[in-house]
Amino acid sequence: MPYGVGFSYAHFEVICVEKEKLIGEYQADLKKVMDRIEEALANRKECMSTEGRKRLALLYGMRNSLCFSLKELTKD
């Protein structure tokens, strides 16, 4: 077997493992963000405050970013 072919296959396996690991990390982070959004929404007083709304907006931005990244990583 030529050196280049074996190297490419091994490199591909490493990339696939790293990709799966990254997807798992993003999914775990997304769950944490969704839990924090749920907690913030459950606290009506916090939702009504300026700081609470800013925090919620930041969490929604994080959620959207993670969802987009996961979508890009998992499309095949």
N, C-alpha and C positions, 0 to 999 in steps of 0.2 A: 504494500500500500504506500503510495507517495506520502511524504511528510506533510504536505499542505492539506491533504484530505483529512487525515487523522487530527491534525491541529484544529482545523475548522470545526469538526464535529465536537471535539472536547470543549472548544471555546463556546460553541452553541449551547452545550449542556450547562456550562457555568452561567451563561446569560439567562437561560431558562430558570435555573434555581434562584438566581438573584432576583429575577422578575417576580417569581412566586413569593419570595420572601418580602419583597417590597409591597406587593398586593396585600399580603397578610397584615403588614404593618399599617398600611393605609386603611384597611377595613377596621382594624382595632382602633385607630385614631378616629375614624368616622363614628364608630359606636360611642366613644367617649364624648365627642362633640354633640351627638344627638341626645345623649343622656343629659348633658349640661343644658341644652336648649329646652328639653322637657322640664328640667328642674326650674329653669328661669321662668318658663311660661306658667308653671304651677304657682309661682310666687307673684300674685297679681300686683302687690305693692311695688315689688322690684321692677316689674314690667312697665309701670307707670312713671317711674323716675327717669330722669335724663340719663343718668349713668347706666341704669338697667337697659334702656333702649339702645344705648351705644354698645353695651356688652352683647346684647342680643344680635345687633347688626354685625358685630365682629364674628360671633359664632356662626351666623348664617353665611357670612363670607367664607369662613373656614370650611363649612359644610359643602358649599358650592365648589370650592377649589378641590377638595378631596374627591367629590363625586366626579368632577371633570377628569382629574388625574386617573381615577380608577377606570373610568370609561375609556380613556385613551390606552391605558395599559392592557385592558382586557379585550379590546376589539381585535378581531382576527379575521 
